[in-house]
Amino acid sequence: SFAYIFAERLARYQDQLQMLALQDPLTFAGNRRMMRRDLTAAVSANRRSGKRFTLILLDLDHFKHINDQFGHEVGDRALREFADLVREHIRTEDGFYRFGGEEFVLLLPDHGPASAGEVAESLHRRISNQLSYFGEAIRFSAGVAVLGGDEDWPAWITRADRAMYQAKHAGRDRIVLASDRHRPGADAITPKTERLRDADA
């Protein structure tokens, strides 16, 4: 019985260590290692069965100003509370990761071109501007990319990243839906006052 109890506790401890190795210690979102694992699995599932996936890359607007103005302790608190807020508005099957700094990634299974825009728009409406620190609201810009059938995960996240930077250059606090990878240069910058849509819609 002692050996059984010891083995059970050891297995539980190993599970906890494995989870810590895949988790960002500040926000408790998945880390980049977990993200790579899950994006690789998503690509495999898409090629094997055609399952659709959408990736959203979120970047907090003017976050450096919050760190510089109020200190890194407030900045860390903002990141933690933003991550908590995102988790409140996503499904249990969705992946959520800290990409680095003030950037986060959402992996949404079962969302293709028909629903990606609506989902991203809804998340932006419910999350951006909901937190505030000393009068400074936390807003974010985002790039959205639906996984292409013959696309690997680095190319997929690169498209989302480009769309996110388009949102930044268009004035921030908005989302941009990356175009189909077979139509390069067709990404559309979408003002936040308009419905998010593809450039060719």
TAVEN-V890590 format. One record per residue. SS is DSSP state (helix for helix, strand for strand, loop for the rest). PHI is phi in whole degrees, 0 to 359 (* if undefined). Layout:
SS,PHI + SS,PHI
This chain:
loop,* + helix,298 + helix,297 + helix,295 + helix,297 + helix,299 + helix,296 + helix,294 + helix,293 + helix,296 + helix,296 + helix,294 + helix,295 + helix,295 + helix,297 + helix,295 + helix,296 + helix,296 + helix,296 + helix,297 + helix,290 + loop,250 + strand,239 + loop,289 + loop,290 + loop,275 + loop,256 + loop,63 + loop,284 + strand,297 + loop,267 + helix,294 + helix,296 + helix,296 + helix,300 + helix,300 + helix,300 + helix,286 + helix,292 + helix,298 + helix,295 + helix,296 + helix,299 + helix,297 + helix,295 + helix,296 + helix,288 + helix,282 + helix,233 + loop,80 + loop,298 + loop,268 + strand,220 + strand,240 + strand,243 + strand,238 + strand,257 + strand,252 + strand,225 + strand,291 + loop,281 + loop,54 + helix,292 + helix,301 + helix,297 + helix,295 + helix,298 + helix,291 + helix,280 + helix,241 + loop,98 + helix,290 + helix,296 + helix,293 + helix,299 + helix,296 + helix,297 + helix,298 + helix,296 + helix,298 + helix,287 + helix,295 + helix,299 + helix,299 + helix,295 + helix,300 + helix,299 + helix,292 + loop,245 + loop,238 + loop,276 + loop,295 + loop,277 + loop,282 + strand,266 + strand,220 + strand,221 + strand,269 + strand,279 + strand,148 + loop,58 + loop,257 + strand,256 + strand,229 + strand,233 + strand,248 + strand,246 + strand,246 + strand,290 + loop,65 + loop,233 + loop,249 + helix,303 + helix,290 + helix,242 + helix,302 + helix,297 + helix,295 + helix,296 + helix,296 + helix,297 + helix,296 + helix,298 + helix,298 + helix,296 + helix,274 + helix,249 + loop,296 + loop,79 + loop,271 + strand,246 + strand,213 + strand,228 + loop,52 + loop,85 + strand,261 + strand,284 + strand,266 + loop,240 + strand,218 + strand,252 + strand,213 + strand,245 + strand,240 + strand,222 + strand,272 + loop,298 + loop,278 + loop,297 + loop,243 + loop,259 + loop,269 + helix,290 + helix,298 + helix,293 + helix,298 + helix,289 + helix,295 + helix,297 + helix,295 + helix,296 + helix,297 + helix,296 + helix,297 + helix,291 + helix,296 + helix,297 + helix,298 + helix,291 + loop,275 + loop,126 + loop,71 + loop,54 + loop,203 + strand,235 + strand,232 + strand,266 + loop,296 + loop,287 + loop,303 + loop,298 + loop,275 + loop,236 + loop,301 + loop,82 + loop,262 + loop,298 + loop,249 + loop,273 + loop,244 + loop,301 + loop,294 + loop,276 + loop,253 + loop,289 + loop,295 + loop,209 + loop,288 + loop,299 + loop,262 + loop,292
